[in-house]
């Protein structure tokens, strides 16, 4: 069973029109009275007037850093990019770029993940018209967040999926590129790269996963034969990590696993793709960005 909600964008569109008239002035997340938001830094070439909000445990904004611009629709390596020696690398076909703007919510509750600590509850929703199944998405989100190497590994946090209508702390959305852009912009996050909505984001109380990335992964993961399942676990844990108050981190050294809070969607910079915040029972982190 699912529940359908509609997101109304009129305030956002009015704000976007006003911004265009006055020169594209943008306020970064973290300013007093403005909702904070969290996402990967916007690469160079981002339209002027936009910044990416970065909020940590204190909710204080910091500027974003520039990063190389990956292609919007990367040309896959080889004749069959959907499968590699390690499994599926990306899904075939182009994802729909827009849906209805309404969401179906998973109506069942999941088990509590984690042995001890504060309980954070989350809902899961999929945009109608995306071609994705909400129950399947919920299972993958649960698997990423409930993994023994996930955010609950240290015994100080528990996570549980709850149905629509239940009390919750945040919602994990799977949205088409256009809707993801609109939702992220409402949280003062710019996900545009190379003129298209490219990354995912976190806004206050919302983890917004871009359908393009969910289905296609990113070029450097595909070329390195990193399975799509690994990228999916990474993007869920990365954006939920922002919701939990963690900031971006850098590669700790060439050949080492990338911290989950590194912007792996944009680059690896010598590190090896890694979707988990804990490795061998210990928090795996890099230098702060």
C-alpha positions as CSV (number, residue, x, y, z in Angstrom):
1,X,0.0,0.0,0.0
2,X,1.2,3.5,-0.7
3,X,0.2,7.0,0.0
4,X,0.5,9.8,-2.5
5,X,1.5,13.4,-1.6
6,X,1.9,16.4,-3.9
7,X,4.7,18.9,-3.6
8,X,3.7,22.5,-4.5
9,X,6.4,24.5,-6.1
10,X,4.6,27.9,-6.5
11,X,6.7,29.6,-3.8
12,X,9.9,28.2,-5.3
13,X,9.0,29.3,-8.8
14,X,8.1,32.8,-7.6
15,X,11.4,33.0,-5.8
16,X,13.3,31.7,-8.8
17,X,11.6,34.4,-11.0
18,X,12.5,37.2,-8.6
19,X,16.1,35.9,-8.4
20,X,16.4,36.0,-12.2
21,X,15.1,39.6,-12.2
22,X,17.6,40.9,-9.7
23,X,20.6,39.1,-11.0
24,X,20.5,35.6,-9.5
25,X,21.3,36.5,-5.9
26,X,21.4,33.4,-3.7
27,X,21.7,32.9,0.1
28,X,23.7,29.9,1.3
29,X,22.2,27.5,3.8
30,X,23.1,28.3,7.4
31,X,22.1,32.0,7.3
32,X,19.8,33.0,10.1
33,X,16.2,32.4,9.1
34,X,17.1,30.3,6.0
35,X,16.8,26.5,6.1
36,X,20.2,24.8,6.1
37,X,21.0,22.2,3.5
38,X,23.8,19.8,2.7
39,X,25.3,18.6,-0.6
40,X,28.4,18.1,-2.5
41,X,30.2,21.2,-3.5
42,X,29.2,22.6,-6.9
43,X,31.9,22.2,-9.5
44,X,33.4,25.1,-11.4
45,X,31.2,26.4,-14.1
46,X,28.2,26.5,-11.9
47,X,25.9,29.5,-12.7
48,X,26.9,32.6,-10.8
49,X,24.8,33.6,-7.8
50,X,24.5,30.0,-6.6
51,X,26.3,28.4,-3.7
52,X,25.8,25.0,-1.9
53,X,24.9,25.2,1.7
54,X,26.9,23.0,4.1
55,X,25.6,22.4,7.5
56,X,27.2,20.4,10.3
57,X,26.1,19.5,13.8
58,X,25.9,23.2,14.6
59,X,23.9,24.1,11.5
60,X,26.5,26.7,10.5
61,X,27.0,27.3,6.8
62,X,30.3,27.0,5.0
63,X,31.2,27.8,1.4
64,X,31.3,25.0,-1.1
65,X,34.5,24.1,-3.0
66,X,35.0,23.8,-6.7
67,X,35.3,20.4,-8.4
68,X,35.7,19.1,-11.9
69,X,32.5,19.0,-14.0
70,X,31.5,15.5,-15.0
71,X,29.4,15.0,-18.1
72,X,25.6,15.0,-17.7
73,X,25.0,11.8,-19.7
74,X,28.4,10.1,-19.7
75,X,29.3,7.9,-22.7
76,X,29.6,4.4,-21.3
77,X,32.9,2.5,-21.7
78,X,32.7,-0.5,-24.0
79,X,29.8,-1.9,-25.9
80,X,27.9,-3.1,-22.8
81,X,28.2,-0.7,-19.9
82,X,25.3,-2.2,-17.9
83,X,27.3,-5.3,-16.8
84,X,30.8,-5.8,-15.6
85,X,32.8,-8.6,-14.0
86,X,31.6,-7.4,-10.6
87,X,27.9,-7.2,-11.4
88,X,25.6,-4.5,-12.8
89,X,27.3,-1.2,-13.3
90,X,24.4,0.9,-14.4
91,X,20.8,0.3,-15.6
92,X,20.1,0.3,-19.3
93,X,18.2,3.1,-20.9
94,X,17.7,6.8,-20.0
95,X,15.8,7.5,-16.8
96,X,12.8,9.8,-17.1
97,X,13.9,13.3,-16.4
98,X,10.6,14.4,-14.9
99,X,7.8,12.8,-13.0
100,X,4.5,14.0,-11.7
101,X,5.9,15.8,-8.7
102,X,3.8,13.6,-6.4
103,X,5.2,10.8,-4.2
104,X,4.1,7.3,-3.1
105,X,5.2,6.3,0.4
106,X,6.1,2.9,1.7
107,X,3.3,2.0,4.1
108,X,5.0,-0.7,6.1
109,X,7.4,-0.3,9.1
110,X,10.8,-1.8,9.1
111,X,12.8,-3.4,11.9
112,X,14.9,-1.3,14.2
113,X,18.5,-1.3,13.0
114,X,21.2,-0.9,15.6
115,X,21.7,-2.4,19.1
116,X,21.6,0.8,21.2
117,X,21.4,4.6,21.2
118,X,19.0,7.3,20.1
119,X,16.3,6.1,17.7
120,X,15.9,8.1,14.4
121,X,12.8,7.3,12.3
122,X,12.6,7.8,8.6
123,X,10.1,7.4,5.8
124,X,10.7,6.3,2.2
125,X,9.0,7.8,-0.9
126,X,9.3,7.4,-4.7
127,X,8.2,9.9,-7.2
128,X,5.2,8.8,-9.3
129,X,6.3,8.6,-13.0
130,X,9.8,7.6,-12.1
131,X,9.2,4.0,-13.0
132,X,10.6,2.9,-9.7
133,X,8.9,0.7,-7.1
134,X,8.6,2.2,-3.6
135,X,8.9,-1.2,-1.8
136,X,12.1,-2.1,-3.8
137,X,13.6,1.4,-3.0
138,X,12.7,1.0,0.7
139,X,14.5,-2.4,0.8
140,X,17.7,-0.9,-0.6
141,X,17.6,2.1,1.7
142,X,17.0,-0.3,4.7
143,X,19.9,-2.4,3.5
144,X,22.3,0.5,3.3
145,X,21.3,2.0,6.6
146,X,21.1,-1.3,8.4
147,X,24.4,-2.7,7.2
148,X,26.8,-3.8,10.0
149,X,29.2,-1.2,8.6
150,X,26.5,1.5,8.5
151,X,25.8,4.5,10.7
152,X,24.5,2.3,13.6
153,X,27.7,0.3,13.9
154,X,29.1,2.1,17.0
155,X,26.0,1.4,19.2
156,X,25.1,5.0,19.7
157,X,22.4,5.2,17.0
158,X,19.4,3.2,16.0
159,X,17.4,3.7,12.7
160,X,13.9,2.5,11.8
161,X,11.8,3.0,8.7
162,X,8.2,4.0,9.6
163,X,5.1,4.2,7.4
164,X,3.6,7.4,6.0
165,X,1.7,9.2,8.6
166,X,3.9,8.0,11.5
167,X,6.1,10.4,13.5
168,X,9.5,10.6,11.7
169,X,12.7,12.6,11.8
170,X,13.4,12.6,8.0
171,X,12.3,11.2,4.7
172,X,14.4,9.6,2.0
173,X,13.0,10.6,-1.5
174,X,13.8,9.1,-4.9
175,X,13.0,11.8,-7.3
176,X,13.5,12.5,-11.1
177,X,16.2,15.0,-12.0
178,X,13.8,17.9,-12.5
179,X,12.0,17.3,-9.2
180,X,15.3,16.7,-7.4
181,X,16.5,20.1,-8.6
182,X,13.4,21.8,-7.4
183,X,13.4,20.1,-4.0
184,X,17.0,20.7,-3.4
185,X,16.7,24.4,-4.5
186,X,13.9,24.8,-2.0
187,X,16.6,23.8,0.6
188,X,19.1,26.3,-0.9
189,X,21.1,23.5,-2.6
190,X,22.2,23.7,-6.2
191,X,22.7,20.3,-7.8
192,X,23.4,21.5,-11.3
193,X,26.5,20.3,-13.0
194,X,27.2,21.0,-16.7
195,X,23.7,22.5,-17.1
196,X,21.8,19.5,-15.8
197,X,20.6,18.4,-12.3
198,X,23.4,15.9,-11.5
199,X,23.9,15.3,-7.8
200,X,21.7,14.3,-5.0
201,X,21.3,16.4,-1.8
202,X,20.1,16.8,1.7
203,X,17.8,19.5,2.9
204,X,16.5,19.8,6.4
205,X,14.5,16.7,7.1
206,X,14.8,15.5,3.5
207,X,17.3,13.1,1.8
208,X,16.8,13.6,-1.9
209,X,18.3,10.9,-4.2
210,X,18.5,11.9,-7.9
211,X,17.0,9.1,-10.1
212,X,19.7,9.7,-12.7
213,X,22.4,8.7,-10.2
214,X,20.4,5.9,-8.8
215,X,20.1,4.3,-12.2
216,X,23.2,5.4,-14.0
217,X,25.9,5.7,-11.2
218,X,28.8,8.0,-12.2
219,X,31.5,7.6,-14.9
220,X,34.4,7.0,-12.6
221,X,32.6,4.2,-10.7
222,X,31.5,2.6,-14.0
223,X,35.0,2.7,-15.6
224,X,36.4,1.2,-12.4
225,X,33.9,-1.6,-12.5
226,X,32.3,-0.5,-9.2
227,X,28.9,-2.2,-8.9
228,X,25.8,0.0,-9.0
229,X,24.8,-1.5,-5.7
230,X,27.9,0.0,-4.1
231,X,27.1,3.5,-5.5
232,X,23.5,3.2,-4.3
233,X,24.6,2.3,-0.7
234,X,27.1,5.2,-0.9
235,X,24.6,7.9,-1.9
236,X,22.1,6.8,0.8
237,X,24.8,6.8,3.5
238,X,26.4,10.0,2.3
239,X,23.2,12.1,2.3
240,X,21.9,10.5,5.5
241,X,25.3,11.3,7.0
242,X,24.6,14.9,6.3
243,X,21.2,14.6,8.0
244,X,23.0,13.1,11.0
245,X,25.3,16.2,11.1
246,X,28.4,15.1,9.3
247,X,30.3,17.3,6.9
248,X,32.4,16.6,3.9
249,X,35.8,14.9,4.2
250,X,38.8,14.4,1.9
251,X,40.6,11.3,0.7
252,X,43.0,10.2,3.5
253,X,45.6,8.8,1.1
254,X,46.0,7.3,-2.4
255,X,44.8,3.7,-2.5
256,X,42.8,3.9,0.7
257,X,39.0,3.6,1.0
258,X,37.2,6.8,0.4
259,X,35.4,8.2,3.4
260,X,31.6,7.9,2.9
261,X,31.5,11.7,3.5
262,X,33.8,12.4,0.6
263,X,32.0,13.6,-2.5
264,X,32.5,10.4,-4.4
265,X,29.8,11.3,-6.9
266,X,32.2,13.9,-8.2
267,X,35.7,12.4,-7.7
268,X,37.8,9.8,-5.9
269,X,41.1,11.6,-6.1
270,X,43.2,8.5,-5.5
271,X,40.9,6.8,-3.1
272,X,38.9,3.6,-3.7
273,X,35.1,3.7,-3.8
274,X,33.6,2.9,-0.4
275,X,30.0,3.2,0.7
276,X,30.4,2.6,4.4
277,X,31.0,4.9,7.4
278,X,32.6,2.2,9.5
279,X,35.2,-0.3,8.4
280,X,36.4,-3.2,10.6
281,X,34.2,-1.8,13.4
282,X,35.8,1.7,13.4
283,X,34.7,5.0,12.0
284,X,36.5,5.5,8.7
285,X,37.0,9.3,8.2
286,X,39.2,11.6,6.2
287,X,40.5,15.1,6.8
288,X,37.8,17.7,6.9
289,X,37.2,19.5,3.7
